[in-house]
Amino acid sequence: MFFVCGPTASGKSAHALKVAAEMGGEIVNADAFQLYRGAEVLTAAPSQDDQREVAHHLYGVLEPEDPVDAMAYLRMVVPVIEEIRSRGKQPVITGGSGLYLKFLSHGPSPLPPGEPGLRAELDALPLEELVTRLRVTDPVEAARTDLKNRRYVSRALEVCILAGVPCSSLRDDWEEATSKRAEKLRGVFLQRDREDLHSRIGQRTKAMLEGGAIEEVKSLHHAAPGLEKAIGLGEIRRLLAGEINRGTCEELINAATRQYAKRQETWFKREKWLVHSHLER
């Protein structure tokens, strides 16, 4: 299994095609938005020509109203990878959804999900009391937590209560297990100069608006929360409603995409097992 990661518009799809051809592999989607059908232009899904050149999996497999999260993605992708391997092929995983990739590469986090009732109970307490309780319950976690950040303190204490063991022990065991898994992982993190990446984002946005994204949004009457987060969806809806003009819509999409790309770069830089690959114009 080989991973091709990077920010939006960095050239992941083209690089994945090259890698798959060299390895005798098949491409598997790890982009949350490209799981949906009916939004191929909006989400910059691989072209039909690319999909004919090399087998692609998990593109356009969900209806727009179907909910999905990282755990649901994991349940979808594992059988696909196993089937590809059973034919002696190499799965080439590509996408920009960091959490989806993390679940696949390292497994889901052992930390329990939040519980609304407990969360409300903790939210009602002053920060000083939360800090005191965390220091008593899990002094190790308290020592490495920003105790001025209420959200961090509350979450650490919540984990201790729900799991029945110190949050620090769960995190440490998880770090040890994932570091061992990382030794066997292979993949690249594609990087471009900021000016180059921003230029490519602008070109993509223009092509998206001219290539059918507006018509796609017109047809999306119901969209799951995951798809609702797709960059361009809200901006094009405002365009269709007459709230903004075409130029403003394009500018807003470009700005949102640049911000998203920056967050993606920050995420992937933390994944030390990825080999950094700088692409030229």
Solvent accessible surface area in square Angstrom, and as a share of the most:
residue,aa,sasa,rsa
1,M,46,0.20
2,F,25,0.10
3,F,1,0.00
4,V,0,0.00
5,C,2,0.01
6,G,0,0.00
7,P,0,0.00
8,T,18,0.11
9,A,4,0.03
10,S,0,0.00
11,G,13,0.13
12,K,26,0.11
13,S,44,0.29
14,A,69,0.53
15,H,39,0.17
16,A,0,0.00
17,L,21,0.10
18,K,121,0.51
19,V,11,0.06
20,A,1,0.01
21,A,70,0.54
22,E,124,0.55
23,M,68,0.31
24,G,37,0.35
25,G,8,0.08
26,E,13,0.06
27,I,2,0.01
28,V,0,0.00
29,N,0,0.00
30,A,0,0.00
31,D,24,0.12
32,A,18,0.14
33,F,37,0.15
34,Q,20,0.09
35,L,0,0.00
36,Y,2,0.01
37,R,95,0.35
38,G,38,0.37
39,A,0,0.00
40,E,70,0.31
41,V,52,0.30
42,L,9,0.04
43,T,16,0.09
44,A,31,0.24
45,A,21,0.16
46,P,13,0.08
47,S,59,0.38
48,Q,115,0.51
49,D,95,0.49
50,D,38,0.20
51,Q,49,0.22
52,R,172,0.63
53,E,119,0.53
54,V,18,0.11
55,A,46,0.36
56,H,29,0.13
57,H,43,0.19
58,L,20,0.10
59,Y,31,0.12
60,G,18,0.17
61,V,57,0.33
62,L,25,0.12
63,E,71,0.32
64,P,21,0.13
65,E,95,0.43
66,D,47,0.24
67,P,106,0.67
68,V,24,0.14
69,D,81,0.42
70,A,7,0.05
71,M,74,0.33
72,A,22,0.17
73,Y,0,0.00
74,L,25,0.12
75,R,156,0.57
76,M,49,0.22
77,V,0,0.00
78,V,57,0.32
79,P,75,0.47
80,V,31,0.18
81,I,7,0.04
82,E,104,0.47
83,E,82,0.37
84,I,0,0.00
85,R,122,0.45
86,S,90,0.58
87,R,111,0.40
88,G,69,0.66
89,K,87,0.37
90,Q,44,0.20
91,P,1,0.01
92,V,0,0.00
93,I,0,0.00
94,T,6,0.04
95,G,5,0.05
96,G,2,0.02
97,S,15,0.10
98,G,12,0.12
99,L,91,0.45
100,Y,20,0.08
101,L,9,0.04
102,K,52,0.22
103,F,28,0.12
104,L,12,0.06
105,S,2,0.01
106,H,8,0.04
107,G,9,0.08
108,P,50,0.31
109,S,53,0.34
110,P,62,0.39
111,L,36,0.18
112,P,27,0.17
113,P,112,0.71
114,G,37,0.36
115,E,73,0.33
116,P,110,0.69
117,G,45,0.43
118,L,21,0.10
119,R,93,0.34
120,A,62,0.48
121,E,98,0.44
122,L,0,0.00
123,D,77,0.40
124,A,85,0.66
125,L,38,0.19
126,P,73,0.46
127,L,47,0.23
128,E,123,0.55
129,E,70,0.31
130,L,0,0.00
131,V,15,0.09
132,T,78,0.45
133,R,81,0.30
134,L,0,0.00
135,R,136,0.50
136,V,120,0.69
137,T,66,0.38
138,D,2,0.01
139,P,82,0.51
140,V,82,0.47
141,E,9,0.04
142,A,4,0.03
143,A,92,0.71
144,R,120,0.44
145,T,24,0.14
146,D,78,0.40
147,L,40,0.20
148,K,183,0.78
149,N,44,0.23
150,R,79,0.29
151,R,170,0.62
152,Y,100,0.38
153,V,0,0.00
154,S,6,0.04
155,R,61,0.22
156,A,2,0.02
157,L,1,0.01
158,E,0,0.00
159,V,0,0.00
160,C,6,0.03
161,I,72,0.36
162,L,66,0.33
163,A,39,0.30
164,G,63,0.61
165,V,65,0.38
166,P,57,0.36
167,C,0,0.00
168,S,7,0.04
169,S,43,0.27
170,L,35,0.17
171,R,81,0.29
172,D,63,0.33
173,D,93,0.48
174,W,53,0.19
175,E,107,0.48
176,E,102,0.46
177,A,51,0.39
178,T,11,0.07
179,S,61,0.39
180,K,119,0.51
181,R,111,0.41
182,A,22,0.17
183,E,147,0.66
184,K,177,0.75
185,L,29,0.14
186,R,111,0.40
187,G,4,0.04
188,V,20,0.11
189,F,0,0.00
190,L,0,0.00
191,Q,37,0.16
192,R,30,0.11
193,D,79,0.41
194,R,117,0.43
195,E,130,0.58
196,D,7,0.04
197,L,2,0.01
198,H,63,0.28
199,S,42,0.27
200,R,78,0.28
201,I,0,0.00
202,G,20,0.20
203,Q,119,0.53
204,R,90,0.33
205,T,4,0.02
206,K,100,0.42
207,A,61,0.47
208,M,15,0.07
209,L,7,0.03
210,E,123,0.55
211,G,47,0.45
212,G,19,0.18
213,A,0,0.00
214,I,21,0.11
215,E,101,0.45
216,E,27,0.12
217,V,6,0.04
218,K,115,0.49
219,S,78,0.50
220,L,13,0.06
221,H,146,0.65
222,H,139,0.62
223,A,20,0.16
224,A,4,0.03
225,P,97,0.61
226,G,22,0.21
227,L,0,0.00
228,E,70,0.31
229,K,151,0.64
230,A,5,0.04
231,I,42,0.21
232,G,0,0.00
233,L,1,0.00
234,G,38,0.36
235,E,31,0.14
236,I,0,0.00
237,R,84,0.31
238,R,103,0.38
239,L,33,0.16
240,L,73,0.37
241,A,71,0.55
242,G,64,0.61
243,E,115,0.52
244,I,24,0.12
245,N,97,0.50
246,R,103,0.38
247,G,39,0.38
248,T,47,0.28
249,C,0,0.00
250,E,34,0.15
251,E,118,0.53
252,L,63,0.31
253,I,3,0.02
254,N,22,0.11
255,A,34,0.26
256,A,27,0.21
257,T,11,0.07
258,R,87,0.32
259,Q,110,0.49
260,Y,48,0.18
261,A,2,0.02
262,K,125,0.53
263,R,145,0.53
264,Q,10,0.04
265,E,12,0.05
266,T,72,0.42
267,W,70,0.25
268,F,3,0.01
269,K,92,0.39
270,R,139,0.51
271,E,17,0.07
272,K,171,0.73
273,W,43,0.15
274,L,7,0.04
275,V,98,0.56
276,H,93,0.42
277,S,30,0.19
278,H,94,0.42
279,L,37,0.19
280,E,128,0.57
281,R,182,0.66
